[in-house]
Amino acid sequence: LDQDPKTGDVTVTPKKPDGSTYPPGTTVEIPGKDGNPIIVTIDKEGKGKVPNSDLPDVETPGTGKITEPGQPTVEVPNVTTPGKFTPETPV
């Protein structure tokens, strides 16, 4: 999970054990606020985006899940979703 330092949006790029990306249409669940997962659909570049507004207020650890089309869901332990980004107020 990579968080953009300007916008706070998070790019999700799950990788298979061999380092390749998942196919388009794969869904990824990452920990969200109040125990509700954030669901991201992977695009043709092997990435998905989570807007800053959808992130939990604080960094949230938990278990992620990856579901490739036509395949069983794979659990990913120790996933930490970054907290919502708040731009610094100039002093």
C-alpha positions in Angstrom: 0.0 0.0 0.0 1.5 3.3 -1.1 0.1 6.6 0.2 0.5 9.7 -1.9 2.1 12.4 0.3 0.1 15.2 -1.5 -3.4 13.8 -1.8 -3.5 11.0 0.8 -4.9 8.6 -1.8 -3.6 5.1 -1.5 -2.5 2.9 -4.4 -2.9 -0.9 -3.7 -0.5 -3.1 -5.7 -0.9 -6.7 -4.6 1.9 -9.1 -5.7 1.8 -12.8 -6.1 4.6 -14.9 -4.5 6.5 -14.8 -7.8 6.4 -11.0 -7.9 3.9 -10.7 -10.7 0.7 -8.6 -10.4 -2.9 -9.9 -10.2 -5.2 -9.7 -13.3 -7.8 -7.0 -13.8 -11.0 -7.6 -11.8 -9.2 -9.1 -8.8 -10.7 -7.6 -5.6 -8.6 -6.7 -2.6 -10.0 -6.1 0.9 -7.9 -4.1 3.3 -8.7 -3.1 6.9 -11.1 -0.1 7.2 -12.8 1.9 9.9 -15.1 0.3 12.4 -14.1 -3.2 11.2 -15.6 -2.7 7.8 -13.1 -3.7 5.0 -12.3 -1.3 2.1 -12.8 -3.2 -1.2 -10.5 -2.3 -4.1 -10.8 -3.6 -7.7 -7.5 -4.1 -9.5 -7.2 -2.5 -13.0 -5.3 -3.6 -16.0 -2.0 -2.2 -14.6 -2.3 -4.5 -11.5 -3.2 -1.6 -9.2 -6.2 -0.2 -7.4 -6.8 3.2 -5.7 -8.4 4.1 -2.4 -9.4 7.8 -2.2 -8.2 9.6 1.0 -11.8 10.2 2.0 -12.4 6.4 2.2 -9.5 5.7 4.6 -9.9 5.1 8.3 -9.0 8.1 10.6 -6.0 6.3 12.0 -3.6 3.6 10.8 -5.6 0.3 10.9 -3.8 -3.1 11.1 -5.7 -6.3 10.2 -6.0 -9.1 7.7 -6.3 -8.4 3.9 -8.0 -10.6 1.4 -7.3 -11.1 -2.3 -9.8 -12.7 -4.6 -8.8 -13.4 -8.2 -11.7 -14.0 -10.6 -12.6 -17.7 -10.5 -10.2 -18.5 -7.7 -10.6 -19.0 -3.9 -9.9 -16.0 -1.7 -6.4 -15.7 -0.3 -5.9 -14.2 3.2 -3.0 -11.9 3.7 -2.0 -11.4 7.4 -0.4 -8.2 8.8 -1.9 -5.6 6.4 -1.9 -2.1 7.7 -4.1 0.5 6.0 -2.7 4.0 6.4 -4.7 6.6 8.2 -6.5 9.4 6.5 -4.1 12.1 5.4 -4.6 15.7 6.7 -2.7 18.4 4.8 -0.5 20.4 7.2 -1.8 23.9 7.9 0.8 26.5 7.1 1.9 28.4 10.2 
